[in-house]
Amino acid sequence: MGKSPSCPHEAGNFGIQNRDKSVIHTGGLESLAGVTRVKGRGSSQSWLIVALFLAVGGLVLAVEPRLLERVPSLALPSARTVFRAESPAHEAPAVPKPASRTAIEGGRIVVKLAPGERERIGVETLDVAPGNHRIEIQAYGSVLDLARVTELTNAYASAQAALQTAQAKAEVSKSAFQRARNLGPYATQVQLETAEGTYQTDQASLSAAQSQLRTLAATAQQEWGPVIGKAIIERAPAVTRLIERTDFLVQVTLPPGEVLKGQPNTAFAEVPPQSERVALRYVSPATRTDQRIQGVSLFYVVSGDSGLLPGMSTLAFITADRAAHGILVPEDAVVHWQGGAWFYRAIGEGGFARHPLPSGAAMSADAYVVGDITEETEIVVRGAQALLSEEARAQSPAAVDDDD
Protein backbone atom coordinates (compact mmCIF):
# COMPACT_ATOMS: atom_id res chain seq x y z
CA MET A 1 0.00 0.00 0.00
CA GLY A 2 1.22 3.35 -0.87
CA LYS A 3 1.87 5.86 1.71
CA SER A 4 -0.94 8.40 1.97
CA PRO A 5 -0.37 11.86 3.16
CA SER A 6 -0.41 12.21 6.82
CA CYS A 7 -2.81 15.14 6.74
CA PRO A 8 -4.76 17.17 4.34
CA HIS A 9 -2.42 20.09 4.84
CA GLU A 10 0.45 18.17 3.31
CA ALA A 11 -1.56 17.50 0.19
CA GLY A 12 -2.64 21.14 0.05
CA ASN A 13 0.89 22.33 0.49
CA PHE A 14 1.99 20.13 -2.37
CA GLY A 15 -0.56 21.71 -4.69
CA ILE A 16 0.36 25.15 -3.56
CA GLN A 17 3.99 24.51 -4.30
CA ASN A 18 3.10 23.43 -7.84
CA ARG A 19 1.05 26.51 -8.41
CA ASP A 20 3.78 28.65 -6.97
CA LYS A 21 6.20 27.24 -9.50
CA SER A 22 3.88 28.12 -12.36
CA VAL A 23 3.25 31.52 -10.92
CA ILE A 24 6.93 32.12 -10.50
CA HIS A 25 7.55 31.39 -14.19
CA THR A 26 4.59 33.46 -15.28
CA GLY A 27 5.55 36.27 -13.02
CA GLY A 28 9.03 36.31 -14.54
CA LEU A 29 7.60 36.88 -18.01
CA GLU A 30 5.22 39.52 -16.70
CA SER A 31 8.03 41.41 -15.04
CA LEU A 32 9.91 41.47 -18.35
CA ALA A 33 6.86 43.05 -20.02
CA GLY A 34 6.73 45.75 -17.35
CA VAL A 35 3.39 44.81 -15.81
CA THR A 36 2.44 43.93 -12.26
CA ARG A 37 2.33 40.24 -11.66
CA VAL A 38 -1.19 38.98 -11.03
CA LYS A 39 -1.84 35.42 -9.97
CA GLY A 40 -4.15 33.05 -11.80
CA ARG A 41 -6.20 33.88 -14.94
CA GLY A 42 -5.54 37.63 -14.79
CA SER A 43 -1.81 37.00 -15.32
CA SER A 44 -2.40 35.07 -18.57
CA GLN A 45 -4.64 37.80 -20.02
CA SER A 46 -2.03 40.50 -19.34
CA TRP A 47 0.63 38.52 -21.19
CA LEU A 48 -1.63 38.07 -24.21
CA ILE A 49 -2.36 41.82 -24.37
CA VAL A 50 1.34 42.71 -24.21
CA ALA A 51 2.22 40.18 -26.89
CA LEU A 52 -0.57 41.42 -29.15
CA PHE A 53 0.55 45.02 -28.71
CA LEU A 54 4.15 44.22 -29.57
CA ALA A 55 3.11 42.20 -32.65
CA VAL A 56 0.89 44.98 -34.01
CA GLY A 57 3.59 47.60 -33.39
CA GLY A 58 6.23 45.56 -35.18
CA LEU A 59 3.89 45.02 -38.16
CA VAL A 60 3.16 48.74 -38.46
CA LEU A 61 6.84 49.67 -38.31
CA ALA A 62 7.68 47.07 -40.91
CA VAL A 63 5.08 48.55 -43.31
CA GLU A 64 5.82 52.26 -42.73
CA PRO A 65 9.07 53.08 -40.86
CA ARG A 66 8.44 56.82 -41.16
CA LEU A 67 5.83 56.64 -38.42
CA LEU A 68 8.63 56.74 -35.87
CA GLU A 69 9.65 60.17 -37.17
CA ARG A 70 6.14 61.47 -36.41
CA VAL A 71 6.28 60.38 -32.78
CA PRO A 72 8.42 62.97 -30.97
CA SER A 73 8.55 60.96 -27.74
CA LEU A 74 10.56 58.19 -29.34
CA ALA A 75 14.16 59.19 -29.93
CA LEU A 76 14.82 56.32 -32.27
CA PRO A 77 16.49 56.62 -35.65
CA SER A 78 14.47 56.06 -38.77
CA ALA A 79 14.45 52.55 -40.13
CA ARG A 80 15.48 53.83 -43.55
CA THR A 81 18.28 55.94 -42.06
CA VAL A 82 19.60 52.99 -40.11
CA PHE A 83 19.29 50.83 -43.15
CA ARG A 84 21.25 53.23 -45.34
CA ALA A 85 23.91 53.81 -42.70
CA GLU A 86 24.40 50.10 -42.07
CA SER A 87 24.07 48.96 -45.67
CA PRO A 88 27.18 49.97 -47.66
CA ALA A 89 25.94 47.91 -50.57
CA HIS A 90 23.23 50.54 -51.22
CA GLU A 91 25.57 53.59 -51.33
CA ALA A 92 25.51 55.71 -54.54
CA PRO A 93 28.22 54.65 -56.99
CA ALA A 94 31.13 57.08 -57.32
CA VAL A 95 31.12 59.19 -60.51
CA PRO A 96 34.31 58.57 -62.48
CA LYS A 97 36.49 61.67 -62.94
CA PRO A 98 37.24 62.70 -66.52
CA ALA A 99 40.76 62.15 -67.66
CA SER A 100 42.87 65.31 -67.60
CA ARG A 101 44.07 66.56 -70.99
CA THR A 102 46.78 68.82 -69.56
CA ALA A 103 50.23 68.19 -68.18
CA ILE A 104 53.19 70.30 -67.11
CA GLU A 105 56.28 69.72 -69.23
CA GLY A 106 59.35 71.89 -69.11
CA GLY A 107 57.63 74.43 -66.86
CA ARG A 108 54.74 75.03 -69.24
CA ILE A 109 51.25 73.61 -69.56
CA VAL A 110 50.77 71.22 -72.48
CA VAL A 111 47.32 70.27 -73.75
CA LYS A 112 47.35 66.69 -75.03
CA LEU A 113 44.71 65.54 -77.49
CA ALA A 114 44.11 62.25 -79.22
CA PRO A 115 43.50 62.38 -83.00
CA GLY A 116 39.78 61.82 -82.44
CA GLU A 117 39.60 64.67 -79.92
CA ARG A 118 41.43 67.03 -82.29
CA GLU A 119 38.88 66.34 -85.00
CA ARG A 120 35.97 66.66 -82.59
CA ILE A 121 36.89 70.12 -81.29
CA GLY A 122 38.08 71.32 -84.71
CA VAL A 123 41.82 71.77 -84.17
CA GLU A 124 43.69 72.33 -87.44
CA THR A 125 47.44 72.83 -87.77
CA LEU A 126 49.88 74.11 -90.37
CA ASP A 127 53.62 73.60 -90.80
CA VAL A 128 55.41 76.94 -91.18
CA ALA A 129 59.07 77.70 -91.78
CA PRO A 130 61.02 80.92 -91.12
CA GLY A 131 61.60 83.24 -94.04
CA ASN A 132 61.79 86.86 -95.16
CA HIS A 133 58.46 88.61 -95.50
CA ARG A 134 57.63 92.12 -96.66
CA ILE A 135 56.04 93.85 -93.74
CA GLU A 136 52.76 95.73 -93.68
CA ILE A 137 52.47 99.17 -92.15
CA GLN A 138 49.25 99.81 -90.30
CA ALA A 139 47.72 103.09 -91.40
CA TYR A 140 44.40 104.86 -90.97
CA GLY A 141 41.92 105.34 -93.76
CA SER A 142 38.84 107.50 -94.26
CA VAL A 143 36.38 107.30 -97.14
CA LEU A 144 36.01 110.78 -98.62
CA ASP A 145 32.89 112.60 -99.70
CA LEU A 146 33.19 113.30 -103.43
CA ALA A 147 30.71 116.16 -103.64
CA ARG A 148 33.61 118.54 -104.26
CA VAL A 149 34.92 116.38 -107.10
CA THR A 150 31.48 116.41 -108.69
CA GLU A 151 31.26 120.17 -108.27
CA LEU A 152 34.65 120.81 -109.86
CA THR A 153 33.93 118.44 -112.73
CA ASN A 154 30.64 120.17 -113.53
CA ALA A 155 32.16 123.62 -113.11
CA TYR A 156 35.01 122.79 -115.44
CA ALA A 157 32.60 121.40 -118.02
CA SER A 158 30.50 124.60 -117.85
CA ALA A 159 33.61 126.79 -118.11
CA GLN A 160 34.76 124.79 -121.08
CA ALA A 161 31.40 125.30 -122.79
CA ALA A 162 31.50 129.03 -121.99
CA LEU A 163 34.98 129.22 -123.49
CA GLN A 164 33.83 127.56 -126.66
CA THR A 165 30.93 130.02 -126.88
CA ALA A 166 33.26 132.97 -126.33
CA GLN A 167 35.64 131.69 -128.97
CA ALA A 168 32.83 131.38 -131.49
CA LYS A 169 31.57 134.90 -130.79
CA ALA A 170 35.08 136.28 -130.97
CA GLU A 171 35.68 134.68 -134.34
CA VAL A 172 32.40 136.07 -135.73
CA SER A 173 33.03 139.58 -134.46
CA LYS A 174 36.59 139.47 -135.72
CA SER A 175 35.41 138.58 -139.22
CA ALA A 176 32.80 141.37 -139.14
CA PHE A 177 35.38 143.92 -138.04
CA GLN A 178 37.78 142.85 -140.80
CA ARG A 179 35.07 143.14 -143.46
CA ALA A 180 34.16 146.63 -142.24
CA ARG A 181 37.77 147.70 -142.50
CA ASN A 182 38.10 146.20 -145.98
CA LEU A 183 35.10 148.16 -147.24
CA GLY A 184 37.07 151.33 -146.92
CA PRO A 185 35.07 154.39 -147.96
CA TYR A 186 32.00 152.23 -148.52
CA ALA A 187 31.65 151.58 -144.77
CA THR A 188 30.43 154.33 -142.58
CA GLN A 189 32.28 155.38 -139.50
CA VAL A 190 29.45 154.09 -137.32
CA GLN A 191 29.59 150.62 -138.86
CA LEU A 192 33.32 150.46 -138.44
CA GLU A 193 33.21 151.52 -134.78
CA THR A 194 30.36 149.12 -134.00
CA ALA A 195 32.17 146.13 -135.53
CA GLU A 196 35.35 147.03 -133.70
CA GLY A 197 33.55 147.37 -130.34
CA THR A 198 31.81 144.03 -130.73
CA TYR A 199 35.07 142.34 -131.58
CA GLN A 200 36.87 143.79 -128.57
CA THR A 201 34.00 142.78 -126.26
CA ASP A 202 34.02 139.23 -127.52
CA GLN A 203 37.77 139.09 -127.10
CA ALA A 204 37.43 140.15 -123.50
CA SER A 205 34.75 137.50 -122.91
CA LEU A 206 37.06 134.94 -124.48
CA SER A 207 39.91 135.93 -122.18
CA ALA A 208 37.61 135.68 -119.14
CA ALA A 209 36.43 132.22 -120.18
CA GLN A 210 40.00 131.07 -120.68
CA SER A 211 40.99 132.42 -117.27
CA GLN A 212 38.04 130.70 -115.62
CA LEU A 213 38.99 127.43 -117.20
CA ARG A 214 42.62 127.73 -116.10
CA THR A 215 41.52 128.61 -112.57
CA LEU A 216 39.29 125.57 -112.30
CA ALA A 217 42.04 123.32 -113.64
CA ALA A 218 44.51 124.71 -111.10
CA THR A 219 41.95 124.34 -108.30
CA ALA A 220 41.33 120.72 -109.21
CA GLN A 221 45.01 119.90 -109.12
CA GLN A 222 45.59 121.85 -105.89
CA GLU A 223 42.75 120.07 -104.10
CA TRP A 224 43.16 116.55 -105.49
CA GLY A 225 46.67 116.30 -106.92
CA PRO A 226 47.91 115.96 -110.46
CA VAL A 227 46.35 112.57 -111.13
CA ILE A 228 42.81 113.18 -109.93
CA GLY A 229 42.99 116.85 -110.99
CA LYS A 230 43.87 115.86 -114.54
CA ALA A 231 41.10 113.26 -114.52
CA ILE A 232 38.63 116.00 -113.49
CA ILE A 233 39.83 118.25 -116.32
CA GLU A 234 39.64 115.51 -118.90
CA ARG A 235 36.55 113.93 -117.35
CA ALA A 236 38.38 110.62 -117.45
CA PRO A 237 36.65 107.28 -116.75
CA ALA A 238 38.30 107.15 -113.31
CA VAL A 239 36.47 110.33 -112.24
CA THR A 240 33.26 109.18 -113.87
CA ARG A 241 33.38 106.01 -111.75
CA LEU A 242 33.84 108.13 -108.62
CA ILE A 243 30.94 110.43 -109.49
CA GLU A 244 28.68 107.47 -110.28
CA ARG A 245 29.75 105.83 -106.96
CA THR A 246 31.10 102.78 -108.73
CA ASP A 247 34.30 103.44 -106.79
CA PHE A 248 35.05 105.37 -103.61
CA LEU A 249 38.09 107.48 -102.85
CA VAL A 250 39.98 106.56 -99.67
CA GLN A 251 42.58 108.75 -98.00
CA VAL A 252 45.13 106.60 -96.16
CA THR A 253 47.36 108.34 -93.62
CA LEU A 254 50.57 106.78 -92.31
CA PRO A 255 51.61 107.01 -88.67
CA PRO A 256 53.67 110.12 -87.85
CA GLY A 257 57.27 109.73 -88.90
CA GLU A 258 56.60 106.77 -91.24
CA VAL A 259 57.92 107.22 -94.78
CA LEU A 260 57.52 104.90 -97.75
CA LYS A 261 59.99 104.49 -100.57
CA GLY A 262 58.63 103.90 -104.02
CA GLN A 263 55.02 103.53 -105.03
CA PRO A 264 52.98 101.54 -102.50
CA ASN A 265 50.70 99.70 -104.89
CA THR A 266 49.69 96.88 -102.51
CA ALA A 267 47.30 97.94 -99.77
CA PHE A 268 44.23 96.63 -97.98
CA ALA A 269 41.48 98.07 -95.83
CA GLU A 270 39.41 96.39 -93.14
CA VAL A 271 35.65 96.62 -93.50
CA PRO A 272 33.88 96.94 -90.13
CA PRO A 273 32.45 95.25 -88.19
CA GLN A 274 33.81 91.84 -89.33
CA SER A 275 37.21 93.37 -90.28
CA GLU A 276 37.21 91.66 -93.65
CA ARG A 277 40.00 92.80 -95.94
CA VAL A 278 39.35 94.49 -99.29
CA ALA A 279 41.96 95.50 -101.83
CA LEU A 280 42.84 99.15 -102.42
CA ARG A 281 44.15 100.52 -105.73
CA TYR A 282 46.81 103.18 -105.53
CA VAL A 283 46.05 106.53 -107.14
CA SER A 284 48.54 109.18 -106.05
CA PRO A 285 49.99 111.01 -103.05
CA ALA A 286 47.35 113.04 -101.25
CA THR A 287 47.43 116.81 -101.22
CA ARG A 288 46.56 117.08 -97.53
CA THR A 289 46.91 115.09 -94.33
CA ASP A 290 44.46 113.94 -91.72
CA GLN A 291 44.56 116.53 -88.95
CA ARG A 292 44.02 113.85 -86.32
CA ILE A 293 47.10 111.84 -87.33
CA GLN A 294 49.52 114.31 -88.94
CA GLY A 295 51.23 111.76 -91.18
CA VAL A 296 51.89 111.34 -94.88
CA SER A 297 48.67 110.63 -96.78
CA LEU A 298 47.92 108.71 -99.96
CA PHE A 299 44.89 108.41 -102.22
CA TYR A 300 43.46 104.98 -103.03
CA VAL A 301 40.22 103.82 -104.62
CA VAL A 302 38.07 100.95 -103.41
CA SER A 303 35.16 99.19 -105.05
CA GLY A 304 31.74 100.65 -104.33
CA ASP A 305 30.36 97.26 -103.26
CA SER A 306 33.13 96.66 -100.69
CA GLY A 307 30.99 97.69 -97.75
CA LEU A 308 32.77 101.00 -97.16
CA LEU A 309 30.79 104.23 -97.42
CA PRO A 310 31.74 107.92 -97.48
CA GLY A 311 32.44 109.19 -93.98
CA MET A 312 33.59 105.83 -92.60
CA SER A 313 36.97 105.32 -90.92
CA THR A 314 38.92 102.10 -91.30
CA LEU A 315 42.28 100.49 -90.68
CA ALA A 316 44.52 100.15 -93.71
CA PHE A 317 47.62 98.05 -94.29
CA ILE A 318 50.25 99.10 -96.82
CA THR A 319 52.97 96.69 -97.95
CA ALA A 320 56.32 98.41 -97.47
CA ASP A 321 59.66 97.78 -99.12
CA ARG A 322 61.14 96.47 -95.85
CA ALA A 323 61.23 92.81 -94.83
CA ALA A 324 61.21 90.92 -91.52
CA HIS A 325 62.48 87.39 -90.82
CA GLY A 326 60.42 84.77 -89.00
CA ILE A 327 57.41 82.49 -89.30
CA LEU A 328 53.97 83.73 -90.30
CA VAL A 329 51.22 83.30 -87.70
CA PRO A 330 47.74 84.05 -89.13
CA GLU A 331 45.71 86.60 -87.24
CA ASP A 332 42.92 84.04 -86.66
CA ALA A 333 45.39 81.78 -84.81
CA VAL A 334 46.03 84.34 -82.07
CA VAL A 335 44.16 84.21 -78.74
CA HIS A 336 44.21 86.77 -75.94
CA TRP A 337 44.48 85.81 -72.28
CA GLN A 338 45.75 87.45 -69.09
CA GLY A 339 46.65 90.66 -70.88
CA GLY A 340 48.80 89.01 -73.55
CA ALA A 341 48.55 87.58 -77.05
CA TRP A 342 49.39 83.91 -77.66
CA PHE A 343 49.33 81.20 -80.28
CA TYR A 344 49.63 77.41 -79.93
CA ARG A 345 52.40 75.28 -81.40
CA ALA A 346 52.79 71.50 -81.44
CA ILE A 347 54.92 69.96 -78.69
CA GLY A 348 55.79 66.27 -78.89
CA GLU A 349 53.18 63.69 -79.84
CA GLY A 350 49.67 65.15 -79.73
CA GLY A 351 50.62 68.02 -77.40
CA PHE A 352 50.11 71.77 -77.82
CA ALA A 353 51.59 74.59 -75.76
CA ARG A 354 51.03 78.34 -75.74
CA HIS A 355 53.73 80.55 -77.26
CA PRO A 356 53.76 84.31 -76.61
CA LEU A 357 53.23 86.67 -79.52
CA PRO A 358 55.88 89.41 -79.23
CA SER A 359 54.52 92.87 -78.57
CA GLY A 360 54.69 95.04 -81.67
CA ALA A 361 55.26 92.09 -84.02
CA ALA A 362 55.39 93.10 -87.67
CA MET A 363 52.62 92.02 -90.02
CA SER A 364 52.81 90.57 -93.50
CA ALA A 365 49.94 89.30 -95.66
CA ASP A 366 47.43 89.51 -92.78
CA ALA A 367 49.72 87.51 -90.48
CA TYR A 368 52.18 88.24 -87.69
CA VAL A 369 55.90 87.76 -88.26
CA VAL A 370 57.32 85.91 -85.22
CA GLY A 371 61.11 86.01 -85.20
CA ASP A 372 61.94 84.03 -82.05
CA ILE A 373 61.24 80.65 -83.69
CA THR A 374 64.20 79.71 -85.86
CA GLU A 375 63.09 76.32 -87.20
CA GLU A 376 60.10 74.83 -88.95
CA THR A 377 57.25 74.23 -86.56
CA GLU A 378 53.62 73.17 -86.50
CA ILE A 379 51.18 75.82 -85.31
CA VAL A 380 47.44 75.73 -84.64
CA VAL A 381 45.58 77.82 -87.21
CA ARG A 382 42.05 76.87 -86.15
CA GLY A 383 40.69 75.78 -82.78
CA ALA A 384 43.14 77.72 -80.61
CA GLN A 385 40.29 79.06 -78.50
CA ALA A 386 39.20 75.50 -77.65
CA LEU A 387 42.73 74.68 -76.49
CA LEU A 388 42.80 77.82 -74.35
CA SER A 389 39.48 76.86 -72.78
CA GLU A 390 40.81 73.39 -71.96
CA GLU A 391 43.93 74.89 -70.39
CA ALA A 392 41.96 77.45 -68.39
CA ARG A 393 39.58 74.76 -67.15
CA ALA A 394 42.51 72.72 -65.86
CA GLN A 395 43.84 75.75 -63.96
CA SER A 396 40.52 76.79 -62.45
CA PRO A 397 39.85 76.15 -58.72
CA ALA A 398 37.01 73.77 -59.61
CA ALA A 399 39.40 71.64 -61.63
CA VAL A 400 41.89 71.59 -58.76
CA ASP A 401 39.16 70.41 -56.36
CA ASP A 402 38.16 67.68 -58.79
CA ASP A 403 41.72 66.47 -59.02
CA ASP A 404 41.90 66.31 -55.22
Buried (B, 14 or more C-beta within 10 A) or exposed (E): EEEEEEEEEEEEEEEEEEEEEEBEEBBEBBEEEEBEBBEEEEBEEBBEEBEEEEEEEEEEBEEEBEBBBEEEEEEEEBBEEEEEEEEEEEEEEEEEEEEBBBEEEEEEBBBBBEEEBBEEBEBEBBEBEBEEBBBBBBBBBBBBEBEBBBEBBEBBBEBBEBBEBBBEBBEEBBEBBEEBEEEEEEBEEEBBEBBBEBBBEBBEBBEBBBEBBEEBBEBBBEBBBEBBBBBBBEBBEBBEBBBEEEBBBBBBBBEEEBEBEEEBEBBBBBBEEEEEBBEBBBBBBBBEBBEEBEBBBBBBBBBBEBBBEBEBEBBBBBBBEEEBEBBBBBEEBBBEEEEEBBBBBBBEEBBBBBBEBBEEBBBBBBBBBBEEBEEEBBBBBBBBBBBBEBBBBBEEEEBEEEEE
